[in-house]
Amino acid sequence: MAQKITGPRGTQDVSPYESYKWLLLENKLREVVDQYGFKEIRTPTFEHTELFLRGVGDTTDIVNKEMYTFEDKGKRSITLRPEGTASTVRSVLEKGILNEGLPLKAYYILSCFRYEKPQAGRLREFHQLGIELFGAQDYTADAEVIATGARILKELGLTAVKLNINSIGCPNCRPKYHEKLKEYFAQHIDGMCEDCKARFEKNPLRLLDCKEEKCSAIAKNAPVVIEHLCDECHDHFEGLKKTLDAMGVDYQINTKIVRGLDYYTKTVFEFVYDGIGSQGTVCGGGRYDGLFEELGGNHVPAVGFGMGLERLLLTLEAEGISLGEDSVPEIFFANIGEAAKVYAFTLAEKARAEGMRAQSDLMGRSLKAQMKYADKIKAIYTVVLGDDEVANQSAVAKNMLTKEQITLDLTKPIREQLK
């Protein structure tokens, strides 16, 4: 016997008996983002590696450690997308979509790939809802993106998720803050992890985000970014807080949030749930006003977020929240005999044409086994067909919940008779 092949580590299968949860979640997400005017964009699963080197940033863990990169047959460096924003910006630039009017609101639901240690809610292939708002510089755009995330979580019934916000400044004020950080961390860098030692020169802001216990303890007393903002960034952050307050969106300021991508400017935020362990961020994002220029375009202000679907499903499960039940067959046609088997098959097709979920036996089971199967799949009505039913084109439909019986004229529409 050949050796059984298993799925790659860090991936998961979604069975036909679990996929309805994903569909219900995705439908709810689409419903909410549509209310805010976001339209779906679809981009390739893989891109030229340069896109992520320039867009995500070569100082990030994603680029340095986590990307799935390979050389194709044309000797081109190709990378499976580790996130959705860079691909979306590339597409918008390439297709000239911004010419259709601003702001441009786009969303996507897609799979991403990162080589990292698998754990609860963190896989090597994972799925995200992302929204991107292009062209609006005002703090109200940040507030609307955050409000979209808050609305999604509220509609899902997740009340235990907390919003943390911060500002990390802009290219005007951040260099001065970087110098303050380096002055502080220079006194402690020898006792920090190797990653932090590498980040010290390239991107000292990332030192605030290290998850190593010894590093986070040192970072606790580091200079606070919002105390070193320029007037523009300060006013932007104050405007955001004022707008969130006016909308009734609860938040707390967390000056250690910097996010894991180099393209962020000004506003950064996270929605955090503590019930699924240390990896409890279910949504994170912020403003990234310089990304279009990094990818060869003109200056275009932008803000967005990514929301992990696996994390959302884990959070919903932890909170005991169900979005609904799986669909069940409305009618099952059982049969006795060859003629009835074919007739049951055609009646199931007729019921489907009327918009019903219908099944018939495909396994050649005994009548008892067919009825047992109908019960297992939770069919609402069952119909038993034999020679008499075929000849008379009449049969009894039994409601498996109420035990009510309805005599069907099989020459007429079935669905109308079951109302």
Secondary structure, 3 states (H helix, E strand, C coil): CCCCCCCCCCCCCCCCCCHHHHHHHHHHHHHHHHHCCCEECCCCCEEEHHHHHHHCCCCCHHHHHHCCEEECCCCCEEEECCCCHHHHHHHHHHHCHHHHCCCEEEEEEEEEECCCCCECCECCEEEEEEEEEECCCCHHHHHHHHHHHHHHHHHCCCCCCEEEEEECCCCCCHHHHHHHHHHHHCCCHHHCCHHHHHHHHHCHHHHHHCCCHHHHHHHCCCCCHHHCCCHHHHHHHHHHHHHHHHHCCCCEECCCCCCCCCCCEEEEEEEECHHHCCCCEEEEEEECCCHHHHCCCCCCCEEEEEEEHHHHHHHHHHCCCCCCCCCCCCEEEEECCHHHHHHHHHHHHHHHHCCCCEEECCCCCCHHHHHHHHHHCCCCEEEEECHHHHHHCEEEEEECCCCCEEEEECCCCHHHHCC
